[in-house]
Amino acid sequence: MEKSIVIAIDGPAGSGKSTLAKSVAKELGFIYLDTGAMYRAVTFAAIKNKIEDNSEEIIKLTKEIDLELKFEVGINKIFIDNTDVTNEIRTLSVSSKVSEISKIKEVREELVCLQRKIGSKINIVVEGRDTTTIVFPEAALKIFLVASIEERAKRRFDELKENNFTGSYEEVYKNLSERDKLDSGREISPLVKADDAVELDTTSLSVEEEVKFIIDKAKEKQLI
């Protein structure tokens, strides 16, 4: 059996990782893996159980819940104990807590193990902070996205509005600023660019231009 191909896309919140990863996966016929959704799922479950500020209980919860990803074209359906929570994990309340919960060492270990198991079996395009440095350090192609915080906030605001968000752009901007500080400053798996990652500034690019850039890089490496 040939070794599976992993294309990993990293970068700060709102830089366009999800949209790009879905599009590249569709173009290549790979599976799209959203690691951030897994952390959001744990965060959602913690909030639901009113233990979002209790690390020990969160660790216990992460090991006990049945977290399942069902792969469909361009999307990961996220299930917790057989309940579809795909939309519920995208709320601002989850966004405001996910960085804190994501930095818990035991939570990361549990989810990274699951992510690597998936990546060892199938060709994937995976996105999420630390995918290029910690989760898949041997990925065949690593991309690190950057974009201005104003553009990132606008994208996240538009995404949240599609899920009936009634807050303001300013709230989203503040949330992203705080997440940037948390993600870059945490001791466990901080947000950093891998030495061998290719940087791509998405601020003024269309998704089509971004996809072409990655496809070209994959061809250069003879992955496709």
Secondary structure, DSSP 8 states (H G I E B T S, - for coil): -----EEEEE-STTSSHHHHHHHHHHHHT-EEEEHHHHHHHHHHHHHHTT-TT-HHHHHHHHHHS-EEEEEETTEEEEEETTEE-TTGGGSHHHHHHHHHHHT-HHHHHHHHHHHHHHHTTS-EEEESTTIIIII-TT-SEEEEEE--HHHHHHHHHHHHHHTT--S-HHHHHHHHHHHHHHHHH-SSS-----TT-EEEE-TT--HHHHHHHHHHHHHHTT--
